[in-house]
């Protein structure tokens, strides 16, 4: 929460940028190890879970509270 940047220094750590990073990490850093929509099942290549915008906002609020 106290880091000034996220995504290995690519983005400023603001609530808006953190939301965008969690929602679509490949937009900012193609080939990163975060998968859009959550972790992918290796056998089926399907997302194991997804987060909607409300859940991402809640996660961002929690992470920002750790400062």
mmCIF file as Biopython writes it, N, C-alpha, C and O atoms, coordinates in Angstrom:
data_model
#
loop_
_atom_site.group_PDB
_atom_site.id
_atom_site.type_symbol
_atom_site.label_atom_id
_atom_site.label_alt_id
_atom_site.label_comp_id
_atom_site.label_asym_id
_atom_site.label_entity_id
_atom_site.label_seq_id
_atom_site.pdbx_PDB_ins_code
_atom_site.Cartn_x
_atom_site.Cartn_y
_atom_site.Cartn_z
_atom_site.occupancy
_atom_site.B_iso_or_equiv
_atom_site.auth_seq_id
_atom_site.auth_asym_id
_atom_site.pdbx_PDB_model_num
ATOM 1   N N  . UNK A ? 1  ? 0.781   -1.201  0.000   1.0 0.0 1  A 1 
ATOM 2   C CA . UNK A ? 1  ? 0.000   0.000   0.000   1.0 0.0 1  A 1 
ATOM 3   C C  . UNK A ? 1  ? 0.827   1.271   0.000   1.0 0.0 1  A 1 
ATOM 4   O O  . UNK A ? 1  ? 0.369   2.308   -0.479  1.0 0.0 1  A 1 
ATOM 5   N N  . UNK A ? 2  ? 2.038   1.204   0.530   1.0 0.0 2  A 1 
ATOM 6   C CA . UNK A ? 2  ? 2.841   2.424   0.619   1.0 0.0 2  A 1 
ATOM 7   C C  . UNK A ? 2  ? 3.751   2.633   -0.584  1.0 0.0 2  A 1 
ATOM 8   O O  . UNK A ? 2  ? 4.466   3.633   -0.645  1.0 0.0 2  A 1 
ATOM 9   N N  . UNK A ? 3  ? 3.738   1.735   -1.516  1.0 0.0 3  A 1 
ATOM 10  C CA . UNK A ? 3  ? 4.579   1.912   -2.712  1.0 0.0 3  A 1 
ATOM 11  C C  . UNK A ? 3  ? 4.091   3.096   -3.533  1.0 0.0 3  A 1 
ATOM 12  O O  . UNK A ? 3  ? 2.889   3.346   -3.622  1.0 0.0 3  A 1 
ATOM 13  N N  . UNK A ? 4  ? 5.025   3.820   -4.130  1.0 0.0 4  A 1 
ATOM 14  C CA . UNK A ? 4  ? 4.638   4.967   -4.947  1.0 0.0 4  A 1 
ATOM 15  C C  . UNK A ? 4  ? 4.267   4.551   -6.375  1.0 0.0 4  A 1 
ATOM 16  O O  . UNK A ? 4  ? 3.598   5.299   -7.088  1.0 0.0 4  A 1 
ATOM 17  N N  . UNK A ? 5  ? 4.701   3.358   -6.788  1.0 0.0 5  A 1 
ATOM 18  C CA . UNK A ? 5  ? 4.372   2.860   -8.125  1.0 0.0 5  A 1 
ATOM 19  C C  . UNK A ? 5  ? 3.878   1.418   -8.020  1.0 0.0 5  A 1 
ATOM 20  O O  . UNK A ? 5  ? 4.103   0.737   -7.020  1.0 0.0 5  A 1 
ATOM 21  N N  . UNK A ? 6  ? 3.202   0.974   -9.076  1.0 0.0 6  A 1 
ATOM 22  C CA . UNK A ? 6  ? 2.739   -0.405  -9.196  1.0 0.0 6  A 1 
ATOM 23  C C  . UNK A ? 6  ? 3.144   -0.929  -10.562 1.0 0.0 6  A 1 
ATOM 24  O O  . UNK A ? 6  ? 3.636   -0.172  -11.399 1.0 0.0 6  A 1 
ATOM 25  N N  . UNK A ? 7  ? 2.942   -2.204  -10.791 1.0 0.0 7  A 1 
ATOM 26  C CA . UNK A ? 7  ? 3.257   -2.835  -12.077 1.0 0.0 7  A 1 
ATOM 27  C C  . UNK A ? 7  ? 4.742   -2.709  -12.399 1.0 0.0 7  A 1 
ATOM 28  O O  . UNK A ? 7  ? 5.129   -2.339  -13.507 1.0 0.0 7  A 1 
ATOM 29  N N  . UNK A ? 8  ? 5.565   -3.029  -11.397 1.0 0.0 8  A 1 
ATOM 30  C CA . UNK A ? 8  ? 7.023   -2.964  -11.547 1.0 0.0 8  A 1 
ATOM 31  C C  . UNK A ? 8  ? 7.496   -1.577  -11.969 1.0 0.0 8  A 1 
ATOM 32  O O  . UNK A ? 8  ? 8.393   -1.438  -12.800 1.0 0.0 8  A 1 
ATOM 33  N N  . UNK A ? 9  ? 6.876   -0.550  -11.379 1.0 0.0 9  A 1 
ATOM 34  C CA . UNK A ? 9  ? 7.295   0.823   -11.636 1.0 0.0 9  A 1 
ATOM 35  C C  . UNK A ? 9  ? 6.679   1.458   -12.859 1.0 0.0 9  A 1 
ATOM 36  O O  . UNK A ? 9  ? 7.033   2.585   -13.205 1.0 0.0 9  A 1 
ATOM 37  N N  . UNK A ? 10 ? 5.765   0.769   -13.528 1.0 0.0 10 A 1 
ATOM 38  C CA . UNK A ? 10 ? 5.161   1.281   -14.759 1.0 0.0 10 A 1 
ATOM 39  C C  . UNK A ? 10 ? 4.110   2.357   -14.477 1.0 0.0 10 A 1 
ATOM 40  O O  . UNK A ? 10 ? 3.970   3.303   -15.252 1.0 0.0 10 A 1 
ATOM 41  N N  . UNK A ? 11 ? 3.372   2.218   -13.374 1.0 0.0 11 A 1 
ATOM 42  C CA . UNK A ? 11 ? 2.256   3.120   -13.085 1.0 0.0 11 A 1 
ATOM 43  C C  . UNK A ? 11 ? 2.392   3.750   -11.713 1.0 0.0 11 A 1 
ATOM 44  O O  . UNK A ? 11 ? 2.919   3.141   -10.782 1.0 0.0 11 A 1 
ATOM 45  N N  . UNK A ? 12 ? 1.908   4.989   -11.600 1.0 0.0 12 A 1 
ATOM 46  C CA . UNK A ? 12 ? 1.816   5.644   -10.297 1.0 0.0 12 A 1 
ATOM 47  C C  . UNK A ? 12 ? 0.753   4.922   -9.468  1.0 0.0 12 A 1 
ATOM 48  O O  . UNK A ? 12 ? -0.289  4.539   -9.998  1.0 0.0 12 A 1 
ATOM 49  N N  . UNK A ? 13 ? 1.008   4.736   -8.188  1.0 0.0 13 A 1 
ATOM 50  C CA . UNK A ? 13 ? 0.072   4.029   -7.318  1.0 0.0 13 A 1 
ATOM 51  C C  . UNK A ? 13 ? -1.027  4.972   -6.844  1.0 0.0 13 A 1 
ATOM 52  O O  . UNK A ? 13 ? -0.956  5.536   -5.752  1.0 0.0 13 A 1 
ATOM 53  N N  . UNK A ? 14 ? -2.048  5.130   -7.692  1.0 0.0 14 A 1 
ATOM 54  C CA . UNK A ? 14 ? -3.243  5.892   -7.340  1.0 0.0 14 A 1 
ATOM 55  C C  . UNK A ? 14 ? -4.421  4.919   -7.382  1.0 0.0 14 A 1 
ATOM 56  O O  . UNK A ? 14 ? -4.325  3.866   -8.013  1.0 0.0 14 A 1 
ATOM 57  N N  . UNK A ? 15 ? -5.533  5.256   -6.719  1.0 0.0 15 A 1 
ATOM 58  C CA . UNK A ? 15 ? -6.684  4.357   -6.783  1.0 0.0 15 A 1 
ATOM 59  C C  . UNK A ? 15 ? -7.147  4.079   -8.222  1.0 0.0 15 A 1 
ATOM 60  O O  . UNK A ? 15 ? -7.483  2.944   -8.558  1.0 0.0 15 A 1 
ATOM 61  N N  . UNK A ? 16 ? -7.163  5.104   -9.058  1.0 0.0 16 A 1 
ATOM 62  C CA . UNK A ? 16 ? -7.597  4.918   -10.447 1.0 0.0 16 A 1 
ATOM 63  C C  . UNK A ? 16 ? -6.662  3.978   -11.207 1.0 0.0 16 A 1 
ATOM 64  O O  . UNK A ? 16 ? -7.119  3.065   -11.895 1.0 0.0 16 A 1 
ATOM 65  N N  . UNK A ? 17 ? -5.361  4.202   -11.083 1.0 0.0 17 A 1 
ATOM 66  C CA . UNK A ? 17 ? -4.394  3.352   -11.785 1.0 0.0 17 A 1 
ATOM 67  C C  . UNK A ? 17 ? -4.397  1.923   -11.246 1.0 0.0 17 A 1 
ATOM 68  O O  . UNK A ? 17 ? -4.258  0.971   -12.014 1.0 0.0 17 A 1 
ATOM 69  N N  . UNK A ? 18 ? -4.554  1.767   -9.932  1.0 0.0 18 A 1 
ATOM 70  C CA . UNK A ? 18 ? -4.596  0.435   -9.353  1.0 0.0 18 A 1 
ATOM 71  C C  . UNK A ? 18 ? -5.816  -0.317  -9.869  1.0 0.0 18 A 1 
ATOM 72  O O  . UNK A ? 18 ? -5.721  -1.502  -10.188 1.0 0.0 18 A 1 
ATOM 73  N N  . UNK A ? 19 ? -6.962  0.358   -9.955  1.0 0.0 19 A 1 
ATOM 74  C CA . UNK A ? 19 ? -8.162  -0.247  -10.524 1.0 0.0 19 A 1 
ATOM 75  C C  . UNK A ? 19 ? -7.893  -0.709  -11.959 1.0 0.0 19 A 1 
ATOM 76  O O  . UNK A ? 19 ? -8.202  -1.844  -12.323 1.0 0.0 19 A 1 
ATOM 77  N N  . UNK A ? 20 ? -7.313  0.184   -12.766 1.0 0.0 20 A 1 
ATOM 78  C CA . UNK A ? 20 ? -7.035  -0.157  -14.160 1.0 0.0 20 A 1 
ATOM 79  C C  . UNK A ? 20 ? -6.061  -1.326  -14.269 1.0 0.0 20 A 1 
ATOM 80  O O  . UNK A ? 20 ? -6.230  -2.194  -15.126 1.0 0.0 20 A 1 
ATOM 81  N N  . UNK A ? 21 ? -5.053  -1.355  -13.416 1.0 0.0 21 A 1 
ATOM 82  C CA . UNK A ? 21 ? -4.052  -2.411  -13.431 1.0 0.0 21 A 1 
ATOM 83  C C  . UNK A ? 21 ? -4.689  -3.758  -13.087 1.0 0.0 21 A 1 
ATOM 84  O O  . UNK A ? 21 ? -4.407  -4.761  -13.741 1.0 0.0 21 A 1 
ATOM 85  N N  . UNK A ? 22 ? -5.535  -3.784  -12.076 1.0 0.0 22 A 1 
ATOM 86  C CA . UNK A ? 22 ? -6.186  -5.038  -11.694 1.0 0.0 22 A 1 
ATOM 87  C C  . UNK A ? 22 ? -7.165  -5.478  -12.777 1.0 0.0 22 A 1 
ATOM 88  O O  . UNK A ? 22 ? -7.266  -6.669  -13.072 1.0 0.0 22 A 1 
ATOM 89  N N  . UNK A ? 23 ? -7.882  -4.538  -13.368 1.0 0.0 23 A 1 
ATOM 90  C CA . UNK A ? 23 ? -8.894  -4.866  -14.380 1.0 0.0 23 A 1 
ATOM 91  C C  . UNK A ? 23 ? -8.278  -5.378  -15.684 1.0 0.0 23 A 1 
ATOM 92  O O  . UNK A ? 23 ? -8.800  -6.317  -16.285 1.0 0.0 23 A 1 
ATOM 93  N N  . UNK A ? 24 ? -7.179  -4.772  -16.124 1.0 0.0 24 A 1 
ATOM 94  C CA . UNK A ? 24 ? -6.585  -5.177  -17.413 1.0 0.0 24 A 1 
ATOM 95  C C  . UNK A ? 24 ? -5.072  -4.982  -17.397 1.0 0.0 24 A 1 
ATOM 96  O O  . UNK A ? 24 ? -4.559  -4.054  -18.022 1.0 0.0 24 A 1 
ATOM 97  N N  . UNK A ? 25 ? -4.362  -5.847  -16.691 1.0 0.0 25 A 1 
ATOM 98  C CA . UNK A ? 25 ? -2.908  -5.678  -16.575 1.0 0.0 25 A 1 
ATOM 99  C C  . UNK A ? 25 ? -2.169  -5.777  -17.912 1.0 0.0 25 A 1 
ATOM 100 O O  . UNK A ? 25 ? -1.116  -5.163  -18.084 1.0 0.0 25 A 1 
ATOM 101 N N  . UNK A ? 26 ? -2.713  -6.540  -18.852 1.0 0.0 26 A 1 
ATOM 102 C CA . UNK A ? 26 ? -2.024  -6.688  -20.139 1.0 0.0 26 A 1 
ATOM 103 C C  . UNK A ? 26 ? -2.042  -5.407  -20.966 1.0 0.0 26 A 1 
ATOM 104 O O  . UNK A ? 26 ? -1.207  -5.238  -21.855 1.0 0.0 26 A 1 
ATOM 105 N N  . UNK A ? 27 ? -2.974  -4.508  -20.689 1.0 0.0 27 A 1 
ATOM 106 C CA . UNK A ? 27 ? -3.005  -3.232  -21.393 1.0 0.0 27 A 1 
ATOM 107 C C  . UNK A ? 27 ? -1.743  -2.424  -21.089 1.0 0.0 27 A 1 
ATOM 108 O O  . UNK A ? 27 ? -1.181  -1.774  -21.970 1.0 0.0 27 A 1 
ATOM 109 N N  . UNK A ? 28 ? -1.314  -2.474  -19.852 1.0 0.0 28 A 1 
ATOM 110 C CA . UNK A ? 28 ? -0.161  -1.684  -19.416 1.0 0.0 28 A 1 
ATOM 111 C C  . UNK A ? 28 ? 1.160   -2.427  -19.558 1.0 0.0 28 A 1 
ATOM 112 O O  . UNK A ? 28 ? 2.203   -1.814  -19.788 1.0 0.0 28 A 1 
ATOM 113 N N  . UNK A ? 29 ? 1.112   -3.736  -19.421 1.0 0.0 29 A 1 
ATOM 114 C CA . UNK A ? 29 ? 2.341   -4.522  -19.432 1.0 0.0 29 A 1 
ATOM 115 C C  . UNK A ? 29 ? 2.067   -5.876  -20.099 1.0 0.0 29 A 1 
ATOM 116 O O  . UNK A ? 29 ? 1.862   -6.880  -19.418 1.0 0.0 29 A 1 
ATOM 117 N N  . UNK A ? 30 ? 2.065   -5.890  -21.447 1.0 0.0 30 A 1 
ATOM 118 C CA . UNK A ? 30 ? 1.776   -7.138  -22.161 1.0 0.0 30 A 1 
ATOM 119 C C  . UNK A ? 30 ? 2.735   -8.255  -21.740 1.0 0.0 30 A 1 
ATOM 120 O O  . UNK A ? 30 ? 3.934   -8.042  -21.559 1.0 0.0 30 A 1 
ATOM 121 N N  . UNK A ? 31 ? 2.167   -9.442  -21.594 1.0 0.0 31 A 1 
ATOM 122 C CA . UNK A ? 31 ? 2.975   -10.594 -21.247 1.0 0.0 31 A 1 
ATOM 123 C C  . UNK A ? 31 ? 3.240   -10.756 -19.765 1.0 0.0 31 A 1 
ATOM 124 O O  . UNK A ? 31 ? 4.001   -11.639 -19.368 1.0 0.0 31 A 1 
ATOM 125 N N  . UNK A ? 32 ? 2.621   -9.911  -18.927 1.0 0.0 32 A 1 
ATOM 126 C CA . UNK A ? 32 ? 2.850   -10.042 -17.488 1.0 0.0 32 A 1 
ATOM 127 C C  . UNK A ? 32 ? 2.250   -11.342 -16.982 1.0 0.0 32 A 1 
ATOM 128 O O  . UNK A ? 32 ? 1.523   -12.022 -17.706 1.0 0.0 32 A 1 
ATOM 129 N N  . UNK A ? 33 ? 2.557   -11.684 -15.741 1.0 0.0 33 A 1 
ATOM 130 C CA . UNK A ? 33 ? 2.119   -12.956 -15.188 1.0 0.0 33 A 1 
ATOM 131 C C  . UNK A ? 33 ? 0.744   -12.905 -14.535 1.0 0.0 33 A 1 
ATOM 132 O O  . UNK A ? 33 ? 0.271   -13.912 -14.009 1.0 0.0 33 A 1 
ATOM 133 N N  . UNK A ? 34 ? 0.091   -11.724 -14.564 1.0 0.0 34 A 1 
ATOM 134 C CA . UNK A ? 34 ? -1.302  -11.631 -14.091 1.0 0.0 34 A 1 
ATOM 135 C C  . UNK A ? 34 ? -2.200  -11.949 -15.280 1.0 0.0 34 A 1 
ATOM 136 O O  . UNK A ? 34 ? -1.967  -11.457 -16.384 1.0 0.0 34 A 1 
ATOM 137 N N  . UNK A ? 35 ? -3.200  -12.748 -15.065 1.0 0.0 35 A 1 
ATOM 138 C CA . UNK A ? 35 ? -4.119  -13.092 -16.144 1.0 0.0 35 A 1 
ATOM 139 C C  . UNK A ? 35 ? -5.379  -12.255 -16.023 1.0 0.0 35 A 1 
ATOM 140 O O  . UNK A ? 35 ? -5.892  -12.053 -14.922 1.0 0.0 35 A 1 
ATOM 141 N N  . UNK A ? 36 ? -5.880  -11.767 -17.155 1.0 0.0 36 A 1 
ATOM 142 C CA . UNK A ? 36 ? -7.134  -11.025 -17.159 1.0 0.0 36 A 1 
ATOM 143 C C  . UNK A ? 36 ? -8.229  -11.967 -16.688 1.0 0.0 36 A 1 
ATOM 144 O O  . UNK A ? 36 ? -8.365  -13.075 -17.206 1.0 0.0 36 A 1 
ATOM 145 N N  . UNK A ? 37 ? -9.007  -11.532 -15.709 1.0 0.0 37 A 1 
ATOM 146 C CA . UNK A ? 37 ? -10.097 -12.351 -15.222 1.0 0.0 37 A 1 
ATOM 147 C C  . UNK A ? 37 ? -9.692  -13.345 -14.164 1.0 0.0 37 A 1 
ATOM 148 O O  . UNK A ? 37 ? -10.515 -14.166 -13.760 1.0 0.0 37 A 1 
ATOM 149 N N  . UNK A ? 38 ? -8.488  -13.310 -13.708 1.0 0.0 38 A 1 
ATOM 150 C CA . UNK A ? 38 ? -8.064  -14.224 -12.653 1.0 0.0 38 A 1 
ATOM 151 C C  . UNK A ? 38 ? -7.100  -15.273 -13.146 1.0 0.0 38 A 1 
ATOM 152 O O  . UNK A ? 38 ? -6.607  -15.204 -14.272 1.0 0.0 38 A 1 
ATOM 153 N N  . UNK A ? 39 ? -6.838  -16.233 -12.308 1.0 0.0 39 A 1 
ATOM 154 C CA . UNK A ? 39 ? -5.916  -17.301 -12.657 1.0 0.0 39 A 1 
ATOM 155 C C  . UNK A ? 39 ? -6.557  -18.230 -13.665 1.0 0.0 39 A 1 
ATOM 156 O O  . UNK A ? 39 ? -7.769  -18.442 -13.638 1.0 0.0 39 A 1 
ATOM 157 N N  . UNK A ? 40 ? -5.762  -18.778 -14.543 1.0 0.0 40 A 1 
ATOM 158 C CA . UNK A ? 40 ? -6.274  -19.650 -15.587 1.0 0.0 40 A 1 
ATOM 159 C C  . UNK A ? 40 ? -6.014  -21.100 -15.215 1.0 0.0 40 A 1 
ATOM 160 O O  . UNK A ? 40 ? -4.915  -21.458 -14.792 1.0 0.0 40 A 1 
ATOM 161 N N  . UNK A ? 41 ? -7.049  -21.939 -15.380 1.0 0.0 41 A 1 
ATOM 162 C CA . UNK A ? 41 ? -6.917  -23.375 -15.180 1.0 0.0 41 A 1 
ATOM 163 C C  . UNK A ? 41 ? -5.997  -23.919 -16.275 1.0 0.0 41 A 1 
ATOM 164 O O  . UNK A ? 41 ? -6.303  -23.776 -17.459 1.0 0.0 41 A 1 
ATOM 165 N N  . UNK A ? 42 ? -4.898  -24.526 -15.906 1.0 0.0 42 A 1 
ATOM 166 C CA . UNK A ? 42 ? -3.898  -24.993 -16.868 1.0 0.0 42 A 1 
ATOM 167 C C  . UNK A ? 42 ? -4.475  -26.001 -17.850 1.0 0.0 42 A 1 
ATOM 168 O O  . UNK A ? 42 ? -4.078  -26.015 -19.015 1.0 0.0 42 A 1 
ATOM 169 N N  . UNK A ? 43 ? -5.386  -26.830 -17.416 1.0 0.0 43 A 1 
ATOM 170 C CA . UNK A ? 43 ? -5.947  -27.860 -18.289 1.0 0.0 43 A 1 
ATOM 171 C C  . UNK A ? 43 ? -6.915  -27.280 -19.311 1.0 0.0 43 A 1 
ATOM 172 O O  . UNK A ? 43 ? -6.890  -27.672 -20.478 1.0 0.0 43 A 1 
ATOM 173 N N  . UNK A ? 44 ? -7.760  -26.359 -18.889 1.0 0.0 44 A 1 
ATOM 174 C CA . UNK A ? 44 ? -8.803  -25.839 -19.780 1.0 0.0 44 A 1 
ATOM 175 C C  . UNK A ? 44 ? -8.496  -24.450 -20.326 1.0 0.0 44 A 1 
ATOM 176 O O  . UNK A ? 44 ? -9.137  -24.005 -21.278 1.0 0.0 44 A 1 
ATOM 177 N N  . UNK A ? 45 ? -7.525  -23.764 -19.736 1.0 0.0 45 A 1 
ATOM 178 C CA . UNK A ? 45 ? -7.157  -22.392 -20.102 1.0 0.0 45 A 1 
ATOM 179 C C  . UNK A ? 45 ? -8.321  -21.425 -19.856 1.0 0.0 45 A 1 
ATOM 180 O O  . UNK A ? 45 ? -8.389  -20.368 -20.483 1.0 0.0 45 A 1 
ATOM 181 N N  . UNK A ? 46 ? -9.228  -21.779 -18.954 1.0 0.0 46 A 1 
ATOM 182 C CA . UNK A ? 46 ? -10.368 -20.937 -18.609 1.0 0.0 46 A 1 
ATOM 183 C C  . UNK A ? 46 ? -10.110 -20.236 -17.276 1.0 0.0 46 A 1 
ATOM 184 O O  . UNK A ? 46 ? -9.429  -20.781 -16.408 1.0 0.0 46 A 1 
ATOM 185 N N  . UNK A ? 47 ? -10.651 -19.033 -17.113 1.0 0.0 47 A 1 
ATOM 186 C CA . UNK A ? 47 ? -10.483 -18.339 -15.828 1.0 0.0 47 A 1 
ATOM 187 C C  . UNK A ? 47 ? -11.118 -19.135 -14.695 1.0 0.0 47 A 1 
ATOM 188 O O  . UNK A ? 47 ? -12.204 -19.693 -14.851 1.0 0.0 47 A 1 
ATOM 189 N N  . UNK A ? 48 ? -10.442 -19.184 -13.565 1.0 0.0 48 A 1 
ATOM 190 C CA . UNK A ? 48 ? -10.998 -19.841 -12.390 1.0 0.0 48 A 1 
ATOM 191 C C  . UNK A ? 48 ? -11.936 -18.908 -11.642 1.0 0.0 48 A 1 
ATOM 192 O O  . UNK A ? 48 ? -12.843 -19.364 -10.946 1.0 0.0 48 A 1 
ATOM 193 N N  . UNK A ? 49 ? -11.721 -17.605 -11.782 1.0 0.0 49 A 1 
ATOM 194 C CA . UNK A ? 49 ? -12.615 -16.631 -11.160 1.0 0.0 49 A 1 
ATOM 195 C C  . UNK A ? 49 ? -12.458 -15.308 -11.884 1.0 0.0 49 A 1 
ATOM 196 O O  . UNK A ? 49 ? -11.467 -15.079 -12.578 1.0 0.0 49 A 1 
ATOM 197 N N  . UNK A ? 50 ? -13.437 -14.448 -11.717 1.0 0.0 50 A 1 
ATOM 198 C CA . UNK A ? 50 ? -13.361 -13.092 -12.264 1.0 0.0 50 A 1 
ATOM 199 C C  . UNK A ? 50 ? -13.806 -12.121 -11.175 1.0 0.0 50 A 1 
ATOM 200 O O  . UNK A ? 50 ? -14.485 -12.506 -10.223 1.0 0.0 50 A 1 
ATOM 201 N N  . UNK A ? 51 ? -13.425 -10.894 -11.323 1.0 0.0 51 A 1 
ATOM 202 C CA . UNK A ? 51 ? -13.856 -9.834  -10.410 1.0 0.0 51 A 1 
ATOM 203 C C  . UNK A ? 51 ? -14.634 -8.805  -11.214 1.0 0.0 51 A 1 
ATOM 204 O O  . UNK A ? 51 ? -14.198 -8.383  -12.285 1.0 0.0 51 A 1 
ATOM 205 N N  . UNK A ? 52 ? -15.794 -8.403  -10.692 1.0 0.0 52 A 1 
ATOM 206 C CA . UNK A ? 52 ? -16.525 -7.334  -11.363 1.0 0.0 52 A 1 
ATOM 207 C C  . UNK A ? 52 ? -15.990 -5.989  -10.872 1.0 0.0 52 A 1 
ATOM 208 O O  . UNK A ? 52 ? -15.155 -5.946  -9.969  1.0 0.0 52 A 1 
ATOM 209 N N  . UNK A ? 53 ? -16.466 -4.900  -11.459 1.0 0.0 53 A 1 
ATOM 210 C CA . UNK A ? 53 ? -15.950 -3.572  -11.108 1.0 0.0 53 A 1 
ATOM 211 C C  . UNK A ? 53 ? -16.146 -3.253  -9.626  1.0 0.0 53 A 1 
ATOM 212 O O  . UNK A ? 53 ? -15.261 -2.670  -9.000  1.0 0.0 53 A 1 
ATOM 213 N N  . UNK A ? 54 ? -17.281 -3.624  -9.068  1.0 0.0 54 A 1 
ATOM 214 C CA . UNK A ? 54 ? -17.546 -3.362  -7.652  1.0 0.0 54 A 1 
ATOM 215 C C  . UNK A ? 54 ? -16.532 -4.093  -6.763  1.0 0.0 54 A 1 
ATOM 216 O O  . UNK A ? 54 ? -16.035 -3.530  -5.788  1.0 0.0 54 A 1 
ATOM 217 N N  . UNK A ? 55 ? -16.233 -5.342  -7.105  1.0 0.0 55 A 1 
ATOM 218 C CA . UNK A ? 55 ? -15.257 -6.112  -6.332  1.0 0.0 55 A 1 
ATOM 219 C C  . UNK A ? 55 ? -13.853 -5.538  -6.472  1.0 0.0 55 A 1 
ATOM 220 O O  . UNK A ? 55 ? -13.082 -5.531  -5.513  1.0 0.0 55 A 1 
ATOM 221 N N  . UNK A ? 56 ? -13.520 -5.055  -7.675  1.0 0.0 56 A 1 
ATOM 222 C CA . UNK A ? 56 ? -12.209 -4.446  -7.877  1.0 0.0 56 A 1 
ATOM 223 C C  . UNK A ? 56 ? -12.105 -3.158  -7.064  1.0 0.0 56 A 1 
ATOM 224 O O  . UNK A ? 56 ? -11.069 -2.903  -6.449  1.0 0.0 56 A 1 
ATOM 225 N N  . UNK A ? 57 ? -13.159 -2.345  -7.051  1.0 0.0 57 A 1 
ATOM 226 C CA . UNK A ? 57 ? -13.149 -1.116  -6.244  1.0 0.0 57 A 1 
ATOM 227 C C  . UNK A ? 57 ? -12.946 -1.448  -4.765  1.0 0.0 57 A 1 
ATOM 228 O O  . UNK A ? 57 ? -12.203 -0.753  -4.072  1.0 0.0 57 A 1 
ATOM 229 N N  . UNK A ? 58 ? -13.599 -2.503  -4.279  1.0 0.0 58 A 1 
ATOM 230 C CA . UNK A ? 58 ? -13.439 -2.910  -2.877  1.0 0.0 58 A 1 
ATOM 231 C C  . UNK A ? 58 ? -12.004 -3.361  -2.612  1.0 0.0 58 A 1 
ATOM 232 O O  . UNK A ? 58 ? -11.436 -3.046  -1.566  1.0 0.0 58 A 1 
ATOM 233 N N  . UNK A ? 59 ? -11.424 -4.089  -3.544  1.0 0.0 59 A 1 
ATOM 234 C CA . UNK A ? 59 ? -10.042 -4.532  -3.396  1.0 0.0 59 A 1 
ATOM 235 C C  . UNK A ? 59 ? -9.083  -3.349  -3.397  1.0 0.0 59 A 1 
ATOM 236 O O  . UNK A ? 59 ? -8.156  -3.301  -2.589  1.0 0.0 59 A 1 
ATOM 237 N N  . UNK A ? 60 ? -9.297  -2.403  -4.290  1.0 0.0 60 A 1 
ATOM 238 C CA . UNK A ? 60 ? -8.472  -1.193  -4.336  1.0 0.0 60 A 1 
ATOM 239 C C  . UNK A ? 60 ? -8.574  -0.432  -3.020  1.0 0.0 60 A 1 
ATOM 240 O O  . UNK A ? 60 ? -7.559  0.015   -2.485  1.0 0.0 60 A 1 
ATOM 241 N N  . UNK A ? 61 ? -9.790  -0.278  -2.489  1.0 0.0 61 A 1 
ATOM 242 C CA . UNK A ? 61 ? -9.969  0.431   -1.217  1.0 0.0 61 A 1 
ATOM 243 C C  . UNK A ? 61 ? -9.200  -0.276  -0.106  1.0 0.0 61 A 1 
ATOM 244 O O  . UNK A ? 61 ? -8.554  0.375   0.715   1.0 0.0 61 A 1 
ATOM 245 N N  . UNK A ? 62 ? -9.265  -1.593  -0.079  1.0 0.0 62 A 1 
ATOM 246 C CA . UNK A ? 62 ? -8.526  -2.341  0.937   1.0 0.0 62 A 1 
ATOM 247 C C  . UNK A ? 62 ? -7.020  -2.141  0.773   1.0 0.0 62 A 1 
ATOM 248 O O  . UNK A ? 62 ? -6.323  -1.847  1.745   1.0 0.0 62 A 1 
ATOM 249 N N  . UNK A ? 63 ? -6.523  -2.298  -0.438  1.0 0.0 63 A 1 
ATOM 250 C CA . UNK A ? 63 ? -5.078  -2.163  -0.664  1.0 0.0 63 A 1 
ATOM 251 C C  . UNK A ? 63 ? -4.607  -0.744  -0.333  1.0 0.0 63 A 1 
ATOM 252 O O  . UNK A ? 63 ? -3.527  -0.577  0.234   1.0 0.0 63 A 1 
ATOM 253 N N  . UNK A ? 64 ? -5.386  0.266   -0.670  1.0 0.0 64 A 1 
ATOM 254 C CA . UNK A ? 64 ? -5.026  1.642   -0.366  1.0 0.0 64 A 1 
ATOM 255 C C  . UNK A ? 64 ? -5.040  1.900   1.144   1.0 0.0 64 A 1 
ATOM 256 O O  . UNK A ? 64 ? -4.326  2.774   1.634   1.0 0.0 64 A 1 
ATOM 257 N N  . UNK A ? 65 ? -5.846  1.143   1.870   1.0 0.0 65 A 1 
ATOM 258 C CA . UNK A ? 65 ? -5.910  1.322   3.334   1.0 0.0 65 A 1 
ATOM 259 C C  . UNK A ? 65 ? -4.664  0.802   4.029   1.0 0.0 65 A 1 
ATOM 260 O O  . UNK A ? 65 ? -4.457  1.087   5.208   1.0 0.0 65 A 1 
ATOM 261 N N  . UNK A ? 66 ? -3.843  0.058   3.338   1.0 0.0 66 A 1 
ATOM 262 C CA . UNK A ? 66 ? -2.635  -0.526  3.944   1.0 0.0 66 A 1 
ATOM 263 C C  . UNK A ? 66 ? -1.468  0.450   4.006   1.0 0.0 66 A 1 
ATOM 264 O O  . UNK A ? 66 ? -0.387  0.086   4.469   1.0 0.0 66 A 1 
ATOM 265 N N  . UNK A ? 67 ? -1.667  1.671   3.553   1.0 0.0 67 A 1 
ATOM 266 C CA . UNK A ? 67 ? -0.598  2.676   3.569   1.0 0.0 67 A 1 
ATOM 267 C C  . UNK A ? 67 ? -0.212  3.035   4.974   1.0 0.0 67 A 1 
ATOM 268 O O  . UNK A ? 67 ? 0.673   3.866   5.179   1.0 0.0 67 A 1 
#
